[in-house]
Amino acid sequence: QAESELFRPKFPKSPAAAMSHRKFERPRHGSLGFLPRKRTRHTFGKIKSFPKDDQSKPPHLTAFMTYKAGMTHIMRDVDRPGSKIHKKEVAEAVTVFESPPMVVVGFVGYVETPRGLRALTSVWAGHLSEECKRRFYKTWCRSKQKAFTKYQKRWEACGGDSPMSAEIERAKKYCQVIRAICHTQITKVKIGQKKAHIKEIQVNGGTTAQKVDFVTGLFEKEVKVADVFSQDEMIDVIGATKGKGFHGVVSRWGVTRLVRKSHRGLRKVACIGSWHPARVQFQVPRSGQKGFH
């Protein structure tokens, strides 16, 4: 039997057998991971996940808030063996960010549960700037502007001691994740806005007690971008793209144009689905909003 298998003649495979599957040979146009493609509500970006915590490192912040100033281009030499542009000079588009120092104004302590993180306690600094308080109001000029006034008096009454020392000790004892509450100094950017943006930024490295001491030591102090990121470091950027308005399927999804003589236009999807189910499925490319996602 082994000999018969060994000397069995091998016939060439048919083209149909060589092909794996249509979804690999011709994948769909456009990603379904970013549906629905409509204007975002989170124009300032939302941090979905932070880097994994390594307790062997000293405590440090893991993110920074900046503002897009514009774009330009750079000339650089490409070091990519095998590529046509290897050892050649290319022009690349780059984005310029304006990064005024952030201010740390508090922290939130989280407890890990089977259903995810649960906020256990939060501690705020004694003094909050006006641009930070503006974020707590819809219309600052018409409000009484009383946010955090009683809280500030508690700090002043205690003198040098923190009135939140009990909450700080509670966070050190029970919490596993510590995130600093930071706000931007938007008045230094000169974009005409006075209301600062506030974000929780996770502190990684060290034990929970070291994390809490690290954050409380930064209360009401400035944190520069050089304190968080180093030169030539690879980072992720989160933000909303530039809005392009209403676009068709060719521009919005990248589908192929139809043949030149096609009836009633060619920048279309030829078949938007079968008779049944008697509705257009969400996976089918349609025209609509492009950008500002």
Backbone as CSV, one residue per row, in Angstrom:
resi,resn,N_x,N_y,N_z,CA_x,CA_y,CA_z,C_x,C_y,C_z
1,GLN,0.838,-1.209,0.000,0.000,0.000,0.000,0.871,1.255,0.000
2,ALA,1.978,1.192,0.766,2.880,2.348,0.812,3.483,2.619,-0.548
3,GLU,3.831,1.516,-1.282,4.421,1.686,-2.611,3.398,2.255,-3.589
4,SER,2.155,1.799,-3.481,1.126,2.300,-4.401,0.886,3.795,-4.182
5,GLU,0.949,4.242,-2.913,0.807,5.678,-2.640,2.015,6.450,-3.143
6,LEU,3.176,5.827,-3.025,4.408,6.514,-3.396,4.471,6.786,-4.890
7,PHE,3.992,5.810,-5.706,4.105,5.932,-7.157,2.798,6.364,-7.811
8,ARG,1.878,6.872,-7.002,0.614,7.346,-7.573,0.882,8.609,-8.393
9,PRO,0.383,8.700,-9.627,0.648,9.900,-10.437,-0.065,11.125,-9.863
10,LYS,0.643,12.230,-9.878,0.084,13.473,-9.335,-0.458,14.317,-10.484
11,PHE,-1.754,14.567,-10.452,-2.375,15.393,-11.483,-2.351,16.855,-11.033
12,PRO,-2.177,17.785,-11.948,-2.193,19.210,-11.558,-3.564,19.620,-11.025
13,LYS,-3.539,20.469,-9.989,-4.796,20.915,-9.375,-5.524,21.867,-10.308
14,SER,-6.821,21.781,-10.280,-7.623,22.713,-11.064,-7.584,24.089,-10.409
15,PRO,-7.820,25.171,-11.176,-7.820,26.520,-10.577,-8.809,26.674,-9.433
16,ALA,-9.943,25.977,-9.522,-10.956,26.073,-8.461,-10.443,25.463,-7.161
17,ALA,-9.683,24.363,-7.270,-9.157,23.723,-6.070,-8.022,24.531,-5.454
18,ALA,-7.253,25.230,-6.298,-6.126,26.024,-5.789,-6.615,27.241,-5.021
19,MET,-7.767,27.756,-5.384,-8.308,28.947,-4.725,-8.815,28.585,-3.330
20,SER,-8.486,29.395,-2.323,-8.869,29.062,-0.955,-10.336,29.369,-0.699
21,HIS,-10.675,30.630,-0.662,-12.066,31.024,-0.473,-12.229,32.436,-1.015
22,ARG,-13.428,32.727,-1.450,-13.657,34.013,-2.085,-13.402,35.188,-1.138
23,LYS,-13.671,34.982,0.168,-13.501,36.103,1.095,-12.018,36.455,1.285
24,PHE,-11.103,35.474,0.973,-9.674,35.777,1.026,-9.168,36.314,-0.308
25,GLU,-9.747,35.796,-1.403,-9.317,36.219,-2.732,-9.814,37.625,-3.054
26,ARG,-10.996,37.949,-2.589,-11.545,39.284,-2.831,-12.267,39.722,-1.561
27,PRO,-11.551,40.257,-0.571,-12.201,40.669,0.679,-13.140,41.846,0.464
28,ARG,-13.998,42.084,1.450,-14.979,43.161,1.332,-14.285,44.528,1.346
29,HIS,-14.967,45.535,0.868,-14.445,46.898,0.870,-14.861,47.595,2.161
30,GLY,-13.908,48.191,2.852,-14.213,48.963,4.061,-14.360,48.093,5.286
31,SER,-13.930,48.618,6.417,-13.988,47.872,7.677,-15.352,48.047,8.338
32,LEU,-15.836,46.949,8.934,-17.078,47.013,9.696,-16.812,47.299,11.171
33,GLY,-15.545,47.476,11.528,-15.193,47.724,12.931,-15.470,49.141,13.388
34,PHE,-15.815,50.023,12.446,-16.026,51.425,12.805,-17.462,51.871,12.550
35,LEU,-18.376,50.897,12.501,-19.791,51.259,12.329,-20.372,51.767,13.638
36,PRO,-21.374,52.608,13.661,-21.936,53.312,12.508,-21.068,54.495,12.091
37,ARG,-20.959,54.711,10.794,-20.114,55.802,10.279,-20.891,57.116,10.326
38,LYS,-21.007,57.657,11.518,-21.704,58.931,11.693,-20.810,59.872,12.501
39,ARG,-21.238,61.108,12.650,-20.439,62.083,13.393,-20.301,61.653,14.846
40,THR,-19.076,61.728,15.361,-18.826,61.257,16.710,-19.346,62.238,17.760
41,ARG,-19.725,61.681,18.920,-20.073,62.521,20.059,-18.834,62.816,20.894
42,HIS,-17.833,61.921,20.832,-16.602,62.097,21.610,-15.571,62.786,20.734
43,THR,-15.719,64.085,20.551,-14.801,64.792,19.657,-13.388,64.841,20.221
44,PHE,-13.248,64.626,21.521,-11.926,64.731,22.127,-11.233,63.380,22.252
45,GLY,-11.847,62.331,21.717,-11.211,61.009,21.793,-11.495,60.325,23.113
46,LYS,-11.535,59.007,23.077,-11.837,58.225,24.267,-10.794,57.114,24.388
47,ILE,-10.118,57.046,25.533,-9.094,56.019,25.734,-9.801,54.719,26.102
48,LYS,-9.771,53.748,25.181,-10.474,52.479,25.409,-9.659,51.553,26.318
49,SER,-8.337,51.583,26.190,-7.503,50.702,27.013,-6.153,51.363,27.259
50,PHE,-5.613,51.125,28.435,-4.313,51.661,28.815,-3.253,50.562,28.703
51,PRO,-1.954,50.920,28.660,-0.909,49.883,28.622,-0.970,48.972,29.844
52,LYS,-0.467,47.759,29.675,-0.486,46.794,30.769,0.447,47.262,31.878
53,ASP,-0.003,47.094,33.133,0.760,47.588,34.287,1.949,46.670,34.575
54,ASP,3.111,47.297,34.805,4.321,46.573,35.189,4.813,47.166,36.505
55,GLN,4.607,46.437,37.603,4.912,46.973,38.928,6.408,47.110,39.201
56,SER,7.236,46.503,38.361,8.685,46.622,38.561,9.206,48.011,38.178
57,LYS,8.438,48.747,37.368,8.851,50.097,36.951,8.359,51.136,37.953
58,PRO,8.983,52.321,37.990,8.496,53.387,38.886,7.154,53.929,38.394
59,PRO,6.340,54.523,39.275,5.037,55.056,38.843,5.183,56.133,37.773
60,HIS,4.313,56.071,36.755,4.367,57.034,35.661,2.990,57.132,35.004
61,LEU,2.723,58.276,34.374,1.480,58.474,33.628,1.584,57.791,32.273
62,THR,0.454,57.370,31.717,0.468,56.583,30.487,-0.158,57.301,29.290
63,ALA,-0.606,58.534,29.453,-1.228,59.244,28.328,-1.053,60.750,28.527
64,PHE,-1.296,61.499,27.458,-1.168,62.958,27.505,-2.187,63.562,26.546
65,MET,-2.709,64.741,26.893,-3.702,65.426,26.065,-3.053,66.583,25.306
66,THR,-3.298,66.619,23.991,-2.734,67.683,23.157,-3.812,68.223,22.221
67,TYR,-3.443,69.237,21.455,-4.335,69.831,20.465,-3.632,69.860,19.114
68,LYS,-4.371,69.518,18.062,-3.790,69.491,16.724,-3.597,70.916,16.223
69,ALA,-2.362,71.234,15.850,-2.059,72.573,15.341,-2.174,72.619,13.824
70,GLY,-1.841,71.531,13.146,-1.893,71.498,11.683,-1.038,70.371,11.156
71,MET,-0.725,70.443,9.861,0.091,69.407,9.230,1.191,70.042,8.393
72,THR,2.244,69.281,8.176,3.330,69.683,7.284,3.913,68.401,6.693
73,HIS,5.083,68.492,6.075,5.704,67.279,5.549,7.188,67.291,5.878
74,ILE,7.768,66.096,5.905,9.190,65.950,6.173,9.813,65.120,5.053
75,MET,11.108,65.280,4.856,11.880,64.453,3.926,12.714,63.488,4.752
76,ARG,12.613,62.197,4.439,13.385,61.220,5.192,13.898,60.120,4.273
77,ASP,14.987,59.486,4.689,15.554,58.355,3.955,14.894,57.069,4.439
78,VAL,14.489,56.230,3.496,13.792,54.987,3.823,14.802,53.854,3.912
79,ASP,14.749,53.113,5.019,15.593,51.928,5.194,14.681,50.706,5.221
80,ARG,14.337,50.227,4.019,13.403,49.113,3.895,13.897,48.182,2.790
81,PRO,14.801,47.232,3.128,15.356,46.343,2.098,14.257,45.575,1.365
82,GLY,14.407,45.490,0.038,13.421,44.814,-0.790,12.390,45.750,-1.382
83,SER,12.257,46.957,-0.813,11.275,47.915,-1.316,11.887,48.747,-2.443
84,LYS,11.029,49.273,-3.313,11.513,50.111,-4.411,12.052,51.450,-3.916
85,ILE,11.608,51.855,-2.723,12.064,53.147,-2.193,13.190,52.981,-1.176
86,HIS,13.820,51.772,-1.148,14.932,51.523,-0.217,16.092,52.460,-0.528
87,LYS,16.617,53.114,0.490,17.742,54.056,0.398,17.420,55.258,-0.492
88,LYS,16.137,55.602,-0.567,15.726,56.792,-1.315,15.070,57.781,-0.369
89,GLU,15.019,59.027,-0.819,14.424,60.091,-0.012,12.954,60.232,-0.387
90,VAL,12.085,60.230,0.639,10.650,60.359,0.386,10.091,61.505,1.235
91,ALA,8.988,62.073,0.747,8.268,63.102,1.493,7.096,62.442,2.215
92,GLU,6.974,62.691,3.514,5.902,62.087,4.302,5.109,63.162,5.018
93,ALA,3.800,62.963,5.071,2.932,63.900,5.793,3.055,63.670,7.291
94,VAL,3.163,64.728,8.055,3.237,64.631,9.515,2.265,65.623,10.137
95,THR,1.801,65.299,11.335,0.881,66.153,12.080,1.640,66.866,13.192
96,VAL,1.331,68.134,13.395,1.964,68.932,14.446,0.960,69.124,15.578
97,PHE,1.377,68.784,16.802,0.517,68.946,17.972,1.059,70.045,18.870
98,GLU,0.131,70.810,19.438,0.493,71.800,20.450,0.181,71.191,21.818
99,SER,1.184,71.119,22.672,1.056,70.361,23.926,1.367,71.226,25.139
100,PRO,0.430,72.090,25.572,0.664,72.822,26.823,0.635,71.863,28.003
101,PRO,1.348,72.160,29.087,1.390,71.233,30.236,-0.005,70.975,30.811
102,MET,-0.239,69.729,31.224,-1.487,69.360,31.903,-1.357,69.679,33.392
103,VAL,-2.483,69.746,34.077,-2.505,69.953,35.521,-3.253,68.779,36.160
104,VAL,-2.641,68.165,37.171,-3.272,67.055,37.889,-4.121,67.632,39.021
105,VAL,-5.410,67.284,39.049,-6.324,67.857,40.047,-7.016,66.791,40.892
106,GLY,-6.619,65.524,40.763,-7.257,64.498,41.590,-6.920,63.110,41.086
107,PHE,-7.508,62.114,41.733,-7.368,60.740,41.259,-8.611,59.941,41.624
108,VAL,-8.810,58.841,40.890,-9.908,57.908,41.128,-9.296,56.533,41.377
109,GLY,-9.752,55.865,42.442,-9.286,54.514,42.756,-10.324,53.488,42.342
110,TYR,-9.869,52.443,41.636,-10.769,51.404,41.136,-10.445,50.059,41.781
111,VAL,-11.505,49.265,41.983,-11.374,47.896,42.494,-11.726,46.940,41.363
112,GLU,-10.915,45.899,41.197,-11.188,44.903,40.163,-12.265,43.934,40.651
113,THR,-13.326,43.772,39.862,-14.429,42.861,40.179,-14.591,41.870,39.028
114,PRO,-15.366,40.798,39.219,-15.599,39.864,38.096,-16.250,40.518,36.885
115,ARG,-16.943,41.639,37.084,-17.607,42.342,35.978,-16.810,43.545,35.496
116,GLY,-15.531,43.643,35.867,-14.712,44.771,35.426,-14.359,45.690,36.583
117,LEU,-13.896,46.890,36.253,-13.468,47.838,37.281,-14.665,48.544,37.895
118,ARG,-14.577,48.808,39.207,-15.610,49.584,39.907,-14.927,50.696,40.677
119,ALA,-15.396,51.945,40.495,-14.801,53.088,41.179,-15.113,53.008,42.678
120,LEU,-14.061,52.999,43.483,-14.240,52.910,44.932,-14.266,54.289,45.569
121,THR,-13.305,55.138,45.204,-13.222,56.462,45.815,-12.526,57.431,44.868
122,SER,-12.774,58.704,45.081,-12.085,59.739,44.308,-11.669,60.866,45.239
123,VAL,-10.517,61.436,44.972,-9.962,62.520,45.781,-9.588,63.663,44.844
124,TRP,-9.982,64.886,45.207,-9.670,66.070,44.397,-8.687,66.956,45.139
125,ALA,-7.988,67.785,44.403,-7.045,68.725,44.992,-7.799,69.869,45.677
126,GLY,-7.077,70.662,46.462,-7.708,71.738,47.222,-8.124,72.928,46.389
127,HIS,-7.382,73.211,45.297,-7.678,74.387,44.473,-7.806,73.960,43.016
128,LEU,-8.917,74.343,42.387,-9.146,74.072,40.979,-9.176,75.387,40.221
129,SER,-8.534,75.427,39.062,-8.497,76.653,38.269,-9.858,76.910,37.628
130,GLU,-10.035,78.142,37.147,-11.328,78.520,36.555,-11.616,77.729,35.295
131,GLU,-10.578,77.466,34.470,-10.800,76.738,33.222,-11.218,75.294,33.485
132,CYS,-10.810,74.751,34.632,-11.259,73.408,35.011,-12.701,73.453,35.509
133,LYS,-13.048,74.450,36.327,-14.417,74.564,36.854,-15.429,74.824,35.746
134,ARG,-15.016,75.489,34.680,-15.922,75.771,33.568,-16.475,74.481,32.947
135,ARG,-15.695,73.394,33.023,-16.125,72.119,32.450,-17.347,71.559,33.178
136,PHE,-17.582,71.965,34.436,-18.699,71.436,35.214,-19.999,72.189,34.948
137,TYR,-19.971,73.221,34.092,-21.149,74.042,33.830,-21.443,74.099,32.339
138,LYS,-22.732,74.212,32.018,-23.145,74.418,30.627,-22.857,75.862,30.222
139,THR,-23.323,76.802,31.048,-23.057,78.229,30.796,-22.447,78.826,32.059
140,TRP,-21.156,79.029,32.043,-20.398,79.500,33.203,-20.825,80.905,33.627
141,CYS,-21.067,81.787,32.647,-21.344,83.192,32.967,-22.687,83.363,33.677
142,ARG,-23.657,82.476,33.417,-24.977,82.606,34.024,-25.124,81.778,35.300
143,SER,-24.094,81.024,35.658,-24.174,80.163,36.835,-23.655,80.894,38.079
144,LYS,-23.870,80.298,39.244,-23.391,80.891,40.499,-21.921,80.580,40.773
145,GLN,-21.363,79.672,39.983,-19.935,79.344,40.052,-19.517,78.890,41.457
146,LYS,-20.321,78.002,42.016,-20.078,77.547,43.388,-19.424,76.168,43.447
147,ALA,-19.029,75.631,42.301,-18.461,74.282,42.288,-17.183,74.219,43.113
148,PHE,-17.111,73.221,43.996,-15.931,72.920,44.808,-15.581,74.017,45.831
149,THR,-16.497,74.946,46.120,-16.194,75.989,47.109,-16.183,75.415,48.526
150,LYS,-17.157,74.550,48.850,-17.183,73.920,50.177,-16.003,72.963,50.336
151,TYR,-15.673,72.278,49.271,-14.532,71.354,49.292,-13.225,72.108,49.559
152,GLN,-13.117,73.290,48.941,-11.912,74.114,49.115,-11.785,74.608,50.552
153,LYS,-12.937,74.936,51.174,-12.910,75.401,52.570,-12.446,74.301,53.514
154,ARG,-12.800,73.050,53.212,-12.338,71.926,54.038,-10.822,71.797,53.990
155,TRP,-10.245,72.000,52.796,-8.780,71.950,52.675,-8.137,73.087,53.464
156,GLU,-8.737,74.297,53.369,-8.168,75.455,54.074,-8.287,75.303,55.586
157,ALA,-9.384,74.678,56.049,-9.580,74.506,57.499,-8.570,73.523,58.084
158,CYS,-8.164,72.532,57.276,-7.215,71.522,57.776,-5.774,72.033,57.805
159,GLY,-5.517,73.126,57.132,-4.145,73.647,57.101,-3.259,72.775,56.237
160,GLY,-2.175,72.246,56.825,-1.228,71.427,56.069,-1.722,70.020,55.828
161,ASP,-2.605,69.487,56.689,-3.082,68.115,56.541,-4.179,68.035,55.477
162,SER,-4.263,66.874,54.859,-5.291,66.663,53.841,-6.593,66.230,54.514
163,PRO,-7.728,66.870,54.177,-9.010,66.437,54.747,-9.465,65.100,54.171
164,MET,-8.828,64.682,53.088,-9.190,63.429,52.435,-8.222,62.308,52.787
165,SER,-7.499,62.441,53.901,-6.499,61.428,54.268,-7.132,60.052,54.477
166,ALA,-8.370,60.027,54.994,-9.063,58.746,55.198,-9.337,58.071,53.861
167,GLU,-9.758,58.872,52.848,-10.027,58.318,51.525,-8.730,57.880,50.837
168,ILE,-7.656,58.626,51.074,-6.362,58.258,50.478,-5.885,56.922,51.032
169,GLU,-6.021,56.741,52.353,-5.626,55.465,52.969,-6.520,54.321,52.500
170,ARG,-7.810,54.626,52.271,-8.750,53.611,51.774,-8.359,53.160,50.367
171,ALA,-7.927,54.133,49.548,-7.487,53.791,48.192,-6.229,52.935,48.224
172,LYS,-5.303,53.267,49.137,-4.064,52.485,49.238,-4.339,51.053,49.675
173,LYS,-5.372,50.877,50.499,-5.648,49.561,51.080,-6.411,48.647,50.132
174,TYR,-7.405,49.199,49.417,-8.335,48.349,48.674,-8.172,48.405,47.149
175,CYS,-7.686,49.501,46.588,-7.715,49.692,45.128,-6.583,48.946,44.433
176,GLN,-6.861,48.543,43.200,-5.835,47.930,42.351,-5.401,48.855,41.206
177,VAL,-6.313,49.727,40.760,-6.029,50.626,39.638,-6.219,52.066,40.102
178,ILE,-5.223,52.905,39.808,-5.289,54.330,40.155,-5.196,55.136,38.870
179,ARG,-6.141,56.050,38.681,-6.127,56.922,37.499,-6.157,58.379,37.931
180,ALA,-5.231,59.150,37.396,-5.138,60.570,37.739,-6.168,61.369,36.947
181,ILE,-6.787,62.363,37.598,-7.704,63.283,36.912,-6.891,64.499,36.492
182,CYS,-6.766,64.691,35.186,-5.944,65.786,34.647,-6.797,66.680,33.759
183,HIS,-6.419,67.940,33.682,-7.090,68.855,32.745,-6.047,69.638,31.961
184,THR,-6.429,70.031,30.751,-5.534,70.796,29.891,-5.573,72.267,30.283
185,GLN,-4.523,72.987,29.917,-4.513,74.447,30.082,-4.854,75.053,28.723
186,ILE,-6.150,75.085,28.453,-6.616,75.433,27.112,-6.403,76.909,26.787
187,THR,-6.270,77.746,27.807,-6.046,79.179,27.556,-4.673,79.436,26.952
188,LYS,-3.759,78.472,27.096,-2.409,78.639,26.523,-2.348,78.255,25.045
189,VAL,-3.439,77.659,24.532,-3.442,77.202,23.143,-3.953,78.287,22.198
190,LYS,-4.752,79.223,22.704,-5.294,80.335,21.915,-6.187,79.843,20.772
191,ILE,-7.179,79.010,21.108,-8.142,78.575,20.094,-9.521,79.188,20.350
192,GLY,-9.592,80.126,21.290,-10.854,80.808,21.552,-11.748,80.096,22.536
193,GLN,-11.312,78.976,23.086,-12.115,78.235,24.065,-11.511,78.420,25.442
194,LYS,-12.382,78.505,26.460,-11.919,78.708,27.836,-12.172,77.495,28.721
195,LYS,-12.974,76.567,28.236,-13.362,75.390,29.015,-12.345,74.284,28.799
196,ALA,-11.660,73.870,29.866,-10.619,72.857,29.753,-11.214,71.480,29.519
197,HIS,-10.410,70.587,28.932,-10.799,69.197,28.766,-10.229,68.382,29.920
198,ILE,-11.050,67.486,30.471,-10.649,66.682,31.634,-10.656,65.206,31.237
199,LYS,-9.628,64.496,31.649,-9.521,63.066,31.368,-8.945,62.342,32.569
200,GLU,-9.322,61.071,32.695,-8.671,60.174,33.653,-7.524,59.468,32.930
201,ILE,-6.333,59.545,33.503,-5.155,58.926,32.901,-4.568,57.943,33.898
202,GLN,-4.421,56.707,33.469,-3.980,55.646,34.366,-2.516,55.809,34.760
203,VAL,-2.238,55.486,36.026,-0.869,55.491,36.543,-0.396,54.046,36.596
204,ASN,0.683,53.747,35.902,1.260,52.401,35.904,2.597,52.394,36.628
205,GLY,2.999,51.239,37.134,4.285,51.084,37.809,4.169,51.232,39.316
206,GLY,4.919,50.380,40.048,4.929,50.453,41.507,3.695,49.835,42.129
207,THR,3.676,49.816,43.451,2.524,49.308,44.181,1.414,50.359,44.209
208,THR,0.248,49.957,44.731,-0.886,50.900,44.796,-0.549,52.090,45.687
209,ALA,0.123,51.840,46.811,0.499,52.937,47.717,1.457,53.899,47.033
210,GLN,2.401,53.363,46.237,3.344,54.228,45.516,2.633,55.039,44.448
211,LYS,1.629,54.418,43.790,0.844,55.139,42.777,0.109,56.312,43.402
212,VAL,-0.545,56.074,44.553,-1.318,57.130,45.231,-0.396,58.259,45.671
213,ASP,0.759,57.915,46.244,1.714,58.945,46.668,2.237,59.739,45.474
214,PHE,2.421,59.045,44.346,2.893,59.706,43.124,1.882,60.737,42.639
215,VAL,0.593,60.357,42.628,-0.453,61.270,42.130,-0.663,62.427,43.095
216,THR,-0.750,62.144,44.400,-0.975,63.223,45.373,0.194,64.209,45.388
217,GLY,1.384,63.726,45.051,2.536,64.630,44.943,2.459,65.559,43.753
218,LEU,1.631,65.174,42.738,1.477,66.012,41.533,0.263,66.934,41.606
219,PHE,-0.507,66.889,42.716,-1.708,67.729,42.818,-1.372,69.202,42.582
220,GLU,-2.177,69.827,41.684,-2.062,71.252,41.338,-0.731,71.598,40.693
221,LYS,-0.009,70.581,40.197,1.271,70.827,39.516,1.134,70.527,38.029
222,GLU,2.038,71.118,37.253,2.026,70.913,35.813,2.792,69.646,35.434
223,VAL,2.275,68.946,34.435,2.952,67.775,33.872,3.216,68.066,32.400
224,LYS,4.481,68.054,31.995,4.843,68.349,30.610,4.836,67.060,29.789
225,VAL,4.758,67.232,28.476,4.715,66.067,27.591,6.034,65.296,27.655
226,ALA,7.134,65.980,27.951,8.434,65.307,28.066,8.507,64.426,29.306
227,ASP,7.621,64.698,30.298,7.593,63.852,31.503,6.883,62.528,31.258
228,VAL,6.079,62.466,30.191,5.288,61.262,29.906,5.905,60.439,28.772
229,PHE,6.317,61.132,27.692,6.878,60.444,26.531,8.322,60.871,26.311
230,SER,9.107,59.953,25.750,10.504,60.242,25.434,10.671,60.431,23.937
231,GLN,11.836,60.882,23.520,12.124,61.119,22.109,12.082,59.808,21.317
232,ASP,11.480,59.854,20.105,11.408,58.714,19.182,10.631,57.524,19.749
233,GLU,9.711,57.770,20.661,8.906,56.690,21.229,7.687,56.436,20.346
234,MET,7.325,55.162,20.174,6.146,54.793,19.380,4.900,54.918,20.263
235,ILE,3.941,55.727,19.833,2.743,55.961,20.637,1.492,55.843,19.761
236,ASP,0.362,55.646,20.418,-0.938,55.661,19.738,-1.540,57.052,19.857
237,VAL,-2.249,57.475,18.805,-2.921,58.773,18.803,-4.414,58.536,18.666
238,ILE,-5.200,59.159,19.544,-6.655,59.001,19.534,-7.281,60.380,19.302
239,GLY,-8.221,60.445,18.380,-8.898,61.714,18.128,-9.912,61.553,17.011
240,ALA,-10.658,62.609,16.734,-11.652,62.593,15.659,-11.001,63.064,14.362
241,THR,-11.343,62.390,13.260,-10.803,62.778,11.965,-11.498,64.033,11.446
242,LYS,-10.930,64.617,10.403,-11.512,65.820,9.803,-12.790,65.452,9.066
243,GLY,-13.845,66.228,9.247,-15.118,65.951,8.594,-15.073,66.267,7.106
244,LYS,-15.664,65.369,6.285,-15.664,65.551,4.828,-17.077,65.736,4.266
245,GLY,-18.105,65.633,5.124,-19.466,65.812,4.655,-20.060,64.549,4.068
246,PHE,-21.091,64.707,3.236,-21.825,63.579,2.637,-21.080,63.088,1.412
247,HIS,-20.736,61.783,1.380,-20.004,61.214,0.247,-20.674,59.936,-0.230
248,GLY,-20.332,59.557,-1.461,-20.876,58.344,-2.060,-20.083,57.109,-1.667
249,VAL,-20.487,55.957,-2.218,-19.902,54.686,-1.800,-18.466,54.515,-2.272
250,VAL,-18.096,55.062,-3.412,-16.728,54.891,-3.929,-15.736,55.605,-3.033
251,SER,-16.070,56.827,-2.643,-15.178,57.592,-1.763,-15.256,57.118,-0.321
252,ARG,-16.454,56.765,0.125,-16.671,56.449,1.542,-16.233,55.033,1.900
253,TRP,-16.462,54.074,1.005,-16.155,52.681,1.294,-15.050,52.096,0.424
254,GLY,-14.719,52.780,-0.691,-13.657,52.270,-1.559,-14.097,51.140,-2.462
255,VAL,-15.383,51.081,-2.797,-15.846,50.017,-3.698,-15.411,50.343,-5.129
256,THR,-15.408,49.323,-5.972,-14.977,49.490,-7.361,-16.082,50.146,-8.185
257,ARG,-15.661,51.057,-9.077,-16.635,51.661,-9.987,-17.141,50.626,-10.978
258,LEU,-18.368,50.814,-11.469,-18.932,49.910,-12.462,-18.358,50.242,-13.846
259,VAL,-18.740,49.454,-14.846,-18.205,49.668,-16.201,-18.717,50.985,-16.763
260,ARG,-18.044,51.448,-17.799,-18.295,52.801,-18.318,-19.730,53.014,-18.791
261,LYS,-20.309,52.022,-19.450,-21.642,52.192,-20.058,-22.774,51.726,-19.144
262,SER,-22.494,51.580,-17.837,-23.546,51.065,-16.950,-24.706,52.050,-16.839
263,HIS,-25.884,51.497,-16.638,-27.121,52.280,-16.646,-27.250,53.110,-15.372
264,ARG,-27.626,54.370,-15.509,-27.902,55.273,-14.383,-26.691,55.442,-13.454
265,GLY,-25.539,55.679,-14.014,-24.355,56.008,-13.212,-23.479,54.805,-12.947
266,LEU,-22.235,55.091,-12.571,-21.300,53.990,-12.345,-20.621,54.033,-10.978
267,ARG,-20.756,55.130,-10.213,-20.160,55.184,-8.864,-21.185,54.658,-7.852
268,LYS,-21.532,53.384,-8.028,-22.626,52.791,-7.260,-22.261,51.373,-6.821
269,VAL,-23.090,50.827,-5.928,-23.055,49.402,-5.626,-24.101,48.749,-6.511
270,ALA,-23.681,47.750,-7.318,-24.589,47.189,-8.324,-25.758,46.455,-7.674
271,CYS,-25.468,45.593,-6.700,-26.526,44.830,-6.042,-26.457,45.098,-4.544
272,ILE,-27.523,45.623,-3.979,-27.513,45.951,-2.548,-28.157,44.853,-1.711
273,GLY,-28.346,43.670,-2.303,-28.849,42.541,-1.519,-29.864,41.707,-2.271
274,SER,-30.206,40.570,-1.690,-31.185,39.651,-2.290,-32.608,40.115,-1.970
275,TRP,-33.570,39.424,-2.600,-34.980,39.763,-2.380,-35.336,39.555,-0.909
276,HIS,-34.936,38.399,-0.363,-35.175,38.124,1.052,-33.841,37.859,1.738
277,PRO,-33.551,38.414,2.907,-34.430,39.268,3.720,-34.773,40.580,3.021
278,ALA,-36.028,40.981,3.141,-36.547,42.116,2.368,-36.145,43.455,2.979
279,ARG,-34.874,43.630,3.222,-34.340,44.905,3.717,-32.847,44.940,3.396
280,VAL,-32.296,46.120,3.391,-30.858,46.277,3.109,-30.087,45.981,4.388
281,GLN,-29.143,45.055,4.327,-28.369,44.685,5.509,-27.320,45.741,5.829
282,PHE,-26.882,45.774,7.087,-25.988,46.841,7.512,-24.593,46.712,6.891
283,GLN,-24.223,45.506,6.425,-22.891,45.318,5.853,-22.751,45.925,4.456
284,VAL,-23.865,46.261,3.810,-23.831,46.760,2.431,-23.375,48.223,2.429
285,PRO,-22.360,48.567,1.637,-21.906,49.974,1.588,-23.006,50.898,1.087
286,ARG,-23.193,52.013,1.787,-24.176,53.019,1.404,-23.519,54.391,1.490
287,SER,-24.098,55.349,0.826,-23.563,56.716,0.902,-23.965,57.367,2.216
288,GLY,-23.203,58.373,2.656,-23.509,59.057,3.914,-22.311,59.863,4.409
289,GLN,-22.274,60.092,5.705,-21.246,60.922,6.330,-19.863,60.281,6.219
290,LYS,-18.883,61.089,5.783,-17.494,60.634,5.740,-16.660,61.576,6.601
291,GLY,-15.843,61.011,7.465,-14.997,61.827,8.341,-15.721,62.275,9.594
292,PHE,-14.989,62.904,10.501,-15.466,63.335,11.824,-15.955,62.125,12.619
293,HIS,-15.185,61.022,12.522,-15.522,59.796,13.240,-14.671,59.714,14.501
